[in-house]
């Protein structure tokens, strides 16, 4: 296959990865903006290199004419979660979408590989729009916890170093490490609700601070500067208390003040009545 034809073959997969990265990032941001816990911690993506594709084709004896059908992971998305329970929540989010269709599921959580590898893989169909019209491509979506990802990344590096023939003593160490990581994930699940509550509170605080500062900035343009400075100082005092309820109360009061200032700016008659 000529170099230019490789580029033409892989361009739709590059587009699919780019679009899906943005869509999953938007899912995470939508949770954040609504003060909801996001099961998505981070998202990464890649398209296989030509060298990697050729190696897999040779290893599995795949002819060029069957390349796109036989290789399910030319395009890959990796979704990292904090907890094992989040993996099924991510699957549920994907199942509800109309812009991708799940073709196959590979569950290496319930059916762990002999090496110790644990993850959940979805093979999905995704349609990209090209100048030649729509093209449906396969994308492999790997969903795993941060701990699983640490193990898998390490194991992958060792597979590359030893050309797939990892020495027995290192394989045994990897197996023990995999068992320890499974125990870690289970332990983290025990404190999941507390961690989720803390993260939600932190996100609520972040959003409140953003709204408060925006209101103070708008008031500074519209209202008495000395009064706005007092409001700002009061905000700093309340923020230093690290009390979410007090911050929410201040936010509500500031909203009322800001709404009144906006009304005065829109209707000059208000200013004459209330000099």
Buried (B, 14 or more C-beta within 10 A) or exposed (E): EEEEEEEEBBBBBBBBBBBBBEBBEEBBEEBBEEBEBBBBBBBBBBBBEBEBBBEBBEEEEBEEEEBBEBBBBBBBBBBBBBBBBBBBBBBEBBEEEEEBBBEEEBBBBEEBEEBBBBBBBBBBEBBBEEEEEEBEBBBBBBBBBBBBBBBBEEBEEBEEEEEEEBEEEEBEEBEEBBEEBBEBBEEBBEEBEEBBEEBBEEBBBEBBBEBBEEBBEBBBEEBEEEEBEEBBEEBEEBBEEEEEEEBEEBBEEBEEBBEBBBEBBEEEEEEEEEE
